[in-house]
Amino acid sequence: MNRDPRKHSDRHLDFIRSLPCIVTGDNVTVEAAHIRMNDPRIGKVNPGSHKPHDYFTLPLSGDEHRKQHKMNERVYWQRVGIDPVLYSLMLYAVSGDYEQGCKIVECALRAPVQNFLSAG
């Protein structure tokens, strides 16, 4: 099976890193965290040992990014109550617009989604 070439964007990754952490609101130690897990809603598959496309990234503090990698990713996102694929695509849609990106992060901080991944 041929894998699609990875979609990479330094500009988008810089935008993601400029935003506050989507879990804690921290705006100092933010990293671009790639979302690896499958999402059958959109046919997203885990890329395995390859890095996912850059449009599947969220701003996470360094500590939260480590937590994301230390446990099952789906469990991590369920615990923090954020739909990572939805929010990553929302941020990609406004990439480069810091004000809109901050509004999306604020929305995630205020209204966590529960059990969004229970079907997947």
Buried (B, 14 or more C-beta within 10 A) or exposed (E): EEEEEEEEBEEBBEBBBBBBBBBBEBBEBBBBBBBBBBBEEEEBEEBEEEEBBBBBBBBBBBBBBEBBEEEEBBEBBBEBBBBBBBBBBBBBEBBEEEEBBBEBBEEBBEEEBEEBBEEE
